């Protein structure tokens, strides 16, 4: 609702106001892009800290989850998608 109201108000705003909002949006986008680029380093630090404190046994649960996810993706990619393609186009994919 706020975005719609702001969009309607910006429609009749002066060019300097529009330029200001564009500059603020570009600045926020730059900050978000910087944080996204740093996120893998932070995640690595958190994982390294957890492994240093508790050992590799903590990752066993995650490895089981990873195997389930990989198995599910393979099932969808190699079984379900070809079935859907065959059903829709009536040809062997």
Buried (B, 14 or more C-beta within 10 A) or exposed (E): EEEEEEEEEEEEEEEEEEEEEEEEEEEEEEEEEEEEEEEEEEEEEEEEEEEEEEEEEEBEEEEEEEEEEEEEEEEEEEEEEEEEEEEEEEEEE
